[in-house]
Amino acid sequence: MQAEIGNSLIGNSVYSPDDLAAAIKIAKKTVEETKAKLDDVTNKLEEAKSGADNVPILYQRFLGWANKFDTASNEQKKMIICSLCDRIEISRDYEVRIVVDMDYGQFCG
């Protein structure tokens, strides 16, 4: 590429300096876009790793609640449900919609 730039400047190339400048500009833009995508993917990977570190802790807590739920008092059952659910919606037609907390949603299949 360096040799072609030199040849272009002295008139010994089939490419004009403007053609080469445009090609270099496109290549630089592509490199910048790729770097931005790499940074984004790296950040997402780090977030996924930190989330994966919490899985064993959440799983053990989830199993503990599942084992205790049958023998728990009503207050304890409410606490367990509140910890597992983000919200519970009841429509006018008594249709119930339960939004599970994403941390625990992965264990509900």
Secondary structure, 3 states (H helix, E strand, C coil): CHHHHHHHHHCCCCCCHHHHHHHHHHHHHHHHHHHHHHHHHHHHHHHHHHHHHHHHHHHHHHHHHHHHHCCCCHHHHHHHHHHHEEEEEECCCCCEEEEECHHHHCCCC
